[in-house]
Amino acid sequence: MQKTHQPEDRSTSLTHAAAAARVLRIEGQALLTLANALPADFARTIDAILNIRGRAILSGIGKSGHVARKIAATFASTGTPAFFVHPAEASHGDLGMVTPDDICILLSNSGETVELRDMIAHCARFSIPLVGMSREPASALMRASDYLLTIPDLPEACSIGMAPTTSTTLMLGLGDALAIALMEARRFRLDEFRAFHPGGKLGAQLTTVRQVMHGPEKVPTVNEETPMDETILAMTAGGFGIAAVTDSSGALVGVVTDGDLRRNMSGLLERRTGEVCTRNPVTIETDTLAAEALSMMNERKIGVLIVLGGDRPAGILHLHDLLRVGVA
């Protein structure tokens, strides 16, 4: 017989909320403690990573291993080549991935993780720089390390004081601090970040207008003296419900939209385009992020934009182009 879910009473909900708040306060205070007293070797570690020719190799076991994977992923996506090596796999051949051009960053809360011994020995044998991250500065890992990232020895946030919570939060926070400090030292740019994130929603948000627009050959273009019957034919052929209006030098001076046609129905076909067009229209640049283009379209209630390269039409962007690449 299927069990039915019984709603919790208010007192139980308050108890759960109190537990959550307690954990977050403990971990938040721990991060503040770390921020106010960074490991003495933090800056030296940054310099060491910047000076290697190879990659940053992250490793750890258990919860520390999960954190090491995340740090490696954050490094790699922000300009510092890095990958995770599982210490058990390292002992069975994957040590061949770790070269003298690399730097190893090993995570262990106690600093006595036996699974890391082979990686520590490998670093010593081939003079590979070793960074240790642990709460125990006198542990085997830290004694063997060239750079010590000691995290504060603070109580775990769980009620029995055993589950890795505060310690892993500190490791994760310190890993993020390393990644961002390296990112800023490298002057890592938005376009580089975009290159490492081509897929998914983030990739779509970092796409530029240039990457999704229709090229200049697709822009219906007329001049101010073009008769309106010819302009309407150009708009129809283009299929975007808009035509770019340029001067004799090719610079954009206005646009004609379906709305302009409706507002000027009286004697429309006897007029010149310059009499009907909208001057100083809303436009967008080629290097604008697609997400910004979408925001502009929503704010102005516009479905299509002329894209400029300098003062000339360089392309045309339709709302459907943004939908197609997953920006919206």
C-alpha angles and dihedrals in degrees: 000000000000116000118232120223112246115209114243119245120247095257092057092049090051090051091053091047091049091053091050093048091048092053093048093048092050093048093042092052089048091055091049089052090052092046090054094048111030116187111277091238096052096104092041089052091053091051092047093052092047091053100051120103094210135042140298109253114205124196142165141135131245116350090350087056092054090052091047090054091053093048090050090051092049092048092050094049094049102050105279111108107229144148140183123249118194108230094222092051089045089061089055101051108301091101083085087075091064113079136179088257090064136076123223124218111192123190124205126148093208095031089224100090105147093205089068095057096092092050091049090050091047091053091050093047095052098032092245111167110251127206117193123201113193143123091236111075092185095051125118092257095051094045089056095045127099092206123036121209100182115186121206115273097236132155118273114249096236121101094247094043094234111091112092102251114120092033095052091044089055092048092048092048092048090049091053090048090053092048095050094043088053091045092054093043089054091046087233108198133215092247090055090049089050091053090058094048107049097139139067128010093318091053090050091050090052095048115114128226089246090063096055106027127102112251128252092269088066095055112102101226130190135159132239093263095051111119111247094240089061091045091053090051090051091050091049093049091049093053096210099098091240141085128198116231116210136181127234091281093053095252117141113253101165149330136243115218136179086260091057089053092053092047092052103041094131107093091344097153092051093058135088121240093247090063094055106033126102110246123220094013126193108271138168137218125244095241095051114119113255089233090059090049090053091050091051092049092050093046094048095035090235124150099191135030135193109235116219131212101192104316096330132086108264098171147324129257124203125193089240089062089061092046090050093059093043100251094131 
